[in-house]
Amino acid sequence: MLYIHLFLANLIWGLNVIVTKLNYDSFHPLFLAMIKILFSVLALLFYIYYKKISFEKVSIKKLIVQTNLINVINFLLTYYGMQYVEGTMTATINCLAPVMMFIVSVSLCKWNWKILVSFMMSFLGFLLAIHFRLFNIGKGIFFLITALFIYNFGNYRLKDITHNPFIYNLYMLLIAFFEFIVILLFQKNDLFKTVNTFSLWLFILTSGIGYAYIQCVYFLSIHSIGPLKTSFFMAFSPAFTYFFSLILLKEKFDFFVLIGFIVIFTTSFYFISKKEN
C-alpha cells in the first residue's frame, strides 16, 4: 500500500510543478507559497478532526529548525527559482534528489571509487542538461539545486522524529504559514493580478491539499523504508514533470535535457543499490 501512495505522491508532485508555473502570471511567487501552505494546513486539520487524532507535545527547537528547512527556505528558493527555469529543466534537477539524500546521509555510507564514479556520472548528466554551461547556469537553477539540498537535509532529519506524521506536519505548516505572512508584509510588488480561476483551483488541489498528502507519505515512508530509498521513489516525480511540461506547457524539446535526465535517473538506481547492499 505504501508504494501505491508513493506513486500517487509522485504523480501529484510532478503535476504540481506545471500547475505552479501556470499561476506565475497571476500571483507573486511567495503568495503562491502561502496559498499552498494554507490549504495544506486546512487539509490536515480536516483529516486530523475526521480521524480524531490527538495533538502531541513536541520539541519547539527541532520543530522550528525542521519547518525552516522543509517549508520556508526550501519554498523561498524553489518558488523564486522556478520562474526562471523551464519545467523540463526543473524535472532534471529534481532527479538529483537521491544524490542529494546520499550526500546528506554521507555519515552512513562508505565512499569508494564506484560510488565516486556514479556521483560523477550524475554530475555529467547535469552538465549535459545545462549544455555544459556550468558557469552560466543562471540564478534559477542555482536556487533550485540549493532548495533541493536543503529539502533533502530537512527530510533526512525526520528519521529521528517519532511523533504522529500528520500532527508534526501540521505544526510545521502552521509555523511556516505565519512566517510567510510576515515575509509578505515586506513585499512591495503586487501579490496577485488577473486570476485564472481554473489554474488556481488546480494549484489548490495539487500544491495545497496535495502537498499535505505528499509530506505525510514521505514522513511515513522514511520511517518504513528509510530516507535514501524514499528519496529514490520520490525521484520518479520528475518523469511526470518532464512529460507534462512538453504536453501542457508546450515547451520545446531539448535533446541534451532528455539525455541528462536519463543519465541522472539511471545513476540514481546505483546509489540505491549500493546503500541497500
C-alpha positions as CSV (number, residue, x, y, z in Angstrom):
1,M,0.0,0.0,0.0
2,L,2.9,2.3,0.8
3,Y,4.2,2.1,-2.8
4,I,0.8,3.0,-4.2
5,H,0.8,6.1,-2.0
6,L,4.4,6.9,-3.2
7,F,3.2,6.5,-6.9
8,L,0.3,8.9,-6.3
9,A,2.5,11.3,-4.4
10,N,4.9,11.3,-7.4
11,L,2.1,12.0,-9.8
12,I,0.8,14.9,-7.8
13,W,4.2,16.3,-7.2
14,G,5.1,16.1,-10.9
15,L,1.9,17.9,-11.9
16,N,2.3,20.4,-9.1
17,V,5.4,21.9,-10.8
18,I,3.4,22.5,-14.0
19,V,0.4,24.0,-12.2
20,T,2.6,26.3,-10.2
21,K,4.2,27.7,-13.4
22,L,0.8,28.2,-14.9
23,N,-0.1,30.5,-11.9
24,Y,3.0,32.7,-12.1
25,D,1.3,35.2,-14.4
26,S,-1.5,35.7,-11.8
27,F,0.3,35.6,-8.4
28,H,3.6,36.6,-6.7
29,P,5.7,33.5,-6.1
30,L,5.7,33.9,-2.3
31,F,1.9,34.5,-2.3
32,L,1.6,31.2,-4.1
33,A,3.7,29.5,-1.5
34,M,1.5,30.9,1.3
35,I,-1.6,29.7,-0.5
36,K,0.0,26.3,-0.8
37,I,0.7,26.2,2.9
38,L,-2.7,27.5,3.9
39,F,-4.6,24.8,2.1
40,S,-2.2,22.1,3.3
41,V,-3.0,23.2,6.8
42,L,-6.8,23.1,6.1
43,A,-6.5,19.6,4.6
44,L,-4.5,18.3,7.6
45,L,-6.9,19.9,10.1
46,F,-9.8,18.2,8.3
47,Y,-8.1,14.8,8.3
48,I,-7.0,15.1,12.0
49,Y,-10.5,16.0,13.0
50,Y,-12.1,13.3,11.0
51,K,-9.7,10.6,12.3
52,K,-9.8,12.1,15.9
53,I,-6.0,12.2,16.1
54,S,-4.8,13.7,19.4
55,F,-2.4,16.6,19.5
56,E,1.1,16.0,20.9
57,K,3.8,17.9,22.7
58,V,7.0,18.3,20.6
59,S,10.4,19.9,20.8
60,I,9.9,23.5,19.7
61,K,13.5,23.9,18.8
62,K,13.6,20.9,16.5
63,L,10.2,21.9,15.1
64,I,11.3,25.4,14.1
65,V,14.5,24.1,12.5
66,Q,12.6,21.4,10.5
67,T,10.0,24.0,9.5
68,N,12.5,26.4,8.1
69,L,14.5,23.7,6.2
70,I,11.5,22.0,4.6
71,N,8.8,24.6,4.3
72,V,10.3,28.0,4.4
73,I,13.9,28.2,3.0
74,N,13.0,25.5,0.5
75,F,9.9,27.3,-0.7
76,L,11.6,30.7,-0.9
77,L,14.3,29.3,-3.2
78,T,12.0,26.9,-5.2
79,Y,9.3,29.4,-6.0
80,Y,11.7,32.1,-7.0
81,G,13.8,29.6,-9.0
82,M,11.0,28.1,-11.0
83,Q,10.2,31.5,-12.5
84,Y,13.4,31.4,-14.5
85,V,13.7,27.7,-15.4
86,E,11.6,25.6,-17.8
87,G,9.6,22.6,-16.5
88,T,11.8,20.1,-18.2
89,M,14.9,21.6,-16.6
90,T,13.1,21.6,-13.2
91,A,12.4,17.9,-13.7
92,T,16.0,17.2,-14.5
93,I,17.2,19.0,-11.4
94,N,14.7,17.1,-9.2
95,C,16.2,13.9,-10.5
96,L,19.2,14.7,-8.3
97,A,17.1,14.1,-5.1
98,P,18.6,10.6,-4.4
99,V,22.1,12.1,-4.9
100,M,21.4,14.9,-2.5
101,M,20.0,12.5,0.1
102,F,23.1,10.4,-0.4
103,I,25.3,13.4,0.3
104,V,23.4,14.5,3.4
105,S,23.5,10.9,4.8
106,V,27.2,10.5,4.0
107,S,28.0,9.6,7.6
108,L,26.1,6.3,7.0
109,C,27.7,5.5,3.7
110,K,31.2,4.2,2.8
111,W,32.7,6.1,-0.1
112,N,34.7,4.1,-2.7
113,W,35.7,4.5,-6.3
114,K,32.4,3.0,-7.6
115,I,30.3,5.5,-5.6
116,L,32.6,8.3,-6.7
117,V,32.2,7.3,-10.4
118,S,28.4,7.1,-10.1
119,F,28.4,10.5,-8.4
120,M,30.5,11.9,-11.3
121,M,28.0,10.4,-13.7
122,S,25.2,12.3,-12.1
123,F,27.2,15.4,-12.4
124,L,27.8,14.6,-16.1
125,G,24.1,14.2,-16.6
126,F,23.6,17.7,-15.0
127,L,26.2,19.2,-17.3
128,L,24.5,17.7,-20.3
129,A,21.2,19.2,-19.3
130,I,22.7,22.7,-19.0
131,H,24.7,22.3,-22.2
132,F,27.9,22.3,-20.2
133,R,27.4,26.0,-19.3
134,L,28.3,25.4,-15.7
135,F,29.5,29.0,-15.1
136,N,26.4,30.4,-16.8
137,I,23.6,28.4,-15.2
138,G,21.6,31.3,-14.0
139,K,20.1,32.0,-10.6
140,G,17.0,29.9,-11.3
141,I,19.0,26.6,-11.5
142,F,21.2,27.7,-8.6
143,F,18.1,28.4,-6.4
144,L,16.5,25.0,-7.3
145,I,19.6,23.0,-6.6
146,T,20.1,24.7,-3.2
147,A,16.5,24.2,-2.4
148,L,16.7,20.5,-3.2
149,F,19.7,20.1,-1.0
150,I,18.0,21.9,1.9
151,Y,14.8,20.0,1.5
152,N,16.5,16.6,1.5
153,F,18.6,17.6,4.5
154,G,15.4,18.5,6.4
155,N,13.6,15.3,5.4
156,Y,16.7,13.2,6.4
157,R,16.4,14.7,9.9
158,L,12.8,13.5,10.0
159,K,14.0,9.9,10.6
160,D,14.6,10.9,14.3
161,I,11.1,12.3,14.7
162,T,8.8,9.8,16.4
163,H,5.6,11.9,16.6
164,N,2.5,11.3,14.6
165,P,3.3,12.5,11.0
166,F,0.0,14.3,10.5
167,I,0.3,16.3,13.7
168,Y,4.0,17.1,13.2
169,N,3.4,18.2,9.6
170,L,0.5,20.4,10.8
171,Y,2.8,22.1,13.3
172,M,5.5,22.7,10.7
173,L,3.0,24.1,8.2
174,L,1.4,26.4,10.8
175,I,4.7,27.9,11.7
176,A,5.6,28.3,8.0
177,F,2.3,30.0,7.3
178,F,2.9,32.7,9.9
179,E,6.4,33.2,8.7
180,F,5.3,33.7,5.2
181,I,2.7,36.2,6.3
182,V,5.5,38.2,7.9
183,I,7.6,37.9,4.8
184,L,4.8,39.1,2.6
185,L,4.2,42.2,4.7
186,F,7.6,43.5,3.4
187,Q,6.8,42.7,-0.3
188,K,6.4,45.9,-2.4
189,N,5.2,44.2,-5.6
190,D,1.6,43.3,-6.2
191,L,0.7,39.9,-4.7
192,F,-1.8,39.0,-7.4
193,K,-3.1,40.2,-10.7
194,T,-5.8,38.8,-13.0
195,V,-6.7,35.4,-11.6
196,N,-7.3,32.4,-13.7
197,T,-9.9,30.5,-11.6
198,F,-9.2,27.1,-13.2
199,S,-5.4,27.3,-12.7
200,L,-5.9,28.5,-9.1
201,W,-8.1,25.5,-8.2
202,L,-5.7,23.1,-9.8
203,F,-3.0,24.7,-7.7
204,I,-5.0,24.3,-4.5
205,L,-5.7,20.7,-5.3
206,T,-2.2,19.6,-6.4
207,S,0.0,22.0,-4.5
208,G,-2.1,22.8,-1.4
209,I,-4.0,19.7,-0.4
210,G,-1.6,17.6,-2.5
211,Y,1.5,18.9,-0.6
212,A,-0.1,17.8,2.8
213,Y,-0.6,14.3,1.3
214,I,2.9,14.2,-0.2
215,Q,4.7,15.2,3.1
216,C,2.7,12.7,5.2
217,V,3.5,9.9,2.7
218,Y,7.2,11.0,2.7
219,F,7.2,11.0,6.5
220,L,5.7,7.5,6.8
221,S,7.9,6.2,4.1
222,I,11.1,7.5,5.7
223,H,10.2,5.6,8.9
224,S,9.2,2.5,6.9
225,I,11.9,2.0,4.1
226,G,14.5,4.7,5.1
227,P,15.3,8.2,3.8
228,L,17.5,7.2,0.9
229,K,15.2,4.7,-0.6
230,T,12.3,7.1,-0.1
231,S,14.1,9.9,-1.9
232,F,14.6,7.5,-4.8
233,F,11.0,6.6,-5.2
234,M,10.0,10.3,-4.9
235,A,12.5,11.0,-7.7
236,F,10.1,9.4,-10.1
237,S,8.1,12.7,-10.0
238,P,10.4,14.4,-12.4
239,A,9.3,11.9,-15.1
240,F,5.8,13.2,-14.8
241,T,7.0,16.8,-14.7
242,Y,9.0,16.3,-17.9
243,F,6.0,14.7,-19.7
244,F,3.6,17.4,-18.5
245,S,6.0,20.2,-19.4
246,L,6.1,19.0,-23.1
247,I,2.4,18.4,-23.3
248,L,0.7,21.1,-21.1
249,L,3.3,23.9,-21.2
250,K,4.2,23.1,-24.8
251,E,7.9,23.6,-24.1
252,K,10.4,23.0,-26.8
253,F,12.0,19.5,-26.8
254,D,15.7,19.6,-25.8
255,F,17.7,16.5,-26.6
256,F,20.5,17.4,-24.1
257,V,18.0,17.8,-21.3
258,L,16.5,14.4,-22.1
259,I,19.9,12.7,-22.1
260,G,20.9,14.5,-18.9
261,F,17.6,13.4,-17.4
262,I,18.1,9.8,-18.3
263,V,21.8,9.7,-17.1
264,I,20.9,11.2,-13.7
265,F,17.8,9.0,-13.3
266,T,19.8,5.8,-14.2
267,T,22.6,6.7,-11.9
268,S,20.1,7.0,-9.0
269,F,19.5,3.3,-9.2
270,Y,23.1,2.7,-8.4
271,F,23.1,4.9,-5.4
272,I,20.1,2.9,-4.0
273,S,21.6,-0.5,-4.8
274,K,24.9,0.4,-3.0
275,K,23.0,1.7,0.0
276,E,20.8,-1.4,0.2
277,N,23.9,-3.7,-0.1
